[in-house]
Amino acid sequence: MRVLVPLPDTDFDTTEVAVPWRMLTDAGHEVVFATEHGGAAPRCDERLLDGVLFGKLGAYPEPIEFYDDMITTDAFLHPLSWLDLDVTVFDGLLLAGGHAPGMRQYLGSAQLQASVARFWATGKPVGAICHGVLLLARSKDADGVSVLADRRTTCLPKYMERGGYLLTAWKLGRYYRTYPMYVEDEVIAHLASADQFERGPRETKRGTRTDHGPAFVVEDGNYVSARWPGDAYLFAERFMHRLG
């Protein structure tokens, strides 16, 4: 199966891309990356490699190892362009997150939102994690309605986004606040009912390949969503189940 993973030129979340990449490729699937203009390798949020604040809040060692492997592959070094891509030829679509300013290129792209809506209409598997759910919520069908309007979903919870901001604002300003509106609030605004949103348990531990205990995902038909890097392993596993 071929899975499309669009990315901004910079600032995507290390774990939310590298963990699904590793698990998908280990299972024999092909991951195809796309950036806005293509051709040049994108870069993750480099603070996540070294630790956001005093060496803390960054990616864990295993996802960083996966990232180091991923960035040497031809698919990553030579991404396609999402501007002229027929997304419907792929078997799955995975939308990762990230919160640093470079993510706005990806989250705010009208062309990418239109492509995401076209893929959604195929009924093939779609996975979105963290801010990736915001991209999906902003993608609208022919009637101008969010493709998520009638689905159950989760995304980055407000308490996590607010907590990261309050903890680091003295040093990093609005690094954890991608937009003035919280991700959770905007996603809910695109749903037919706030009851469709599932926040999940309050959790600070991260799931691993062998321990899904702290992780949380929401599944609704062909769609799988998750909240943050701590859900990445379970998220990738459930997404792969839909690929078959």
ABEGO torsion letter per residue (X at the ends): XBBBBBBBABGBBAAAAAAAAAAAAAAGBBBBBBBAAEGBBBBBBAAAAAEABGGBGBBBAAAAAAAAAAAABAAAABBBBAAABBAAABABBBBBBEABAAAAAAAABAAAAAAAAAAAAAGBBBBBBEAAAAAAAABBBAAGBBAAAABBBBBBBAAAAAAAAAAAAAAAEAAABABABBAAAAAAAABABAAABBAEBBBABBBBAABAAABBBBBBEABBBBABAAAAAAAAAAAAAAAX
